[in-house]
Amino acid sequence: MTVSAMVMAVALVRIDQRLSRNDQLRSLCAAFWGAPDSGERESHAWAETKRLVGVDQLDMLSFCRFYGE
């Protein structure tokens, strides 16, 4: 019984972490969409998203369409 409780606790923590990360990415996409073109906020959102996602080449428009809604 304690093993199953531990497995469930780990699963819940991982789900919470994933939801938190997705919320953070959605916020960055909102900042990207709402920022003036080539502005500092747009550049920051793009850099932060690339850092979180872990890719060098990122098409922010396509990425945010996926995470946007």
Order of alpha helices (4+ residues) and beta strands (2+ residues): alpha-alpha-alpha
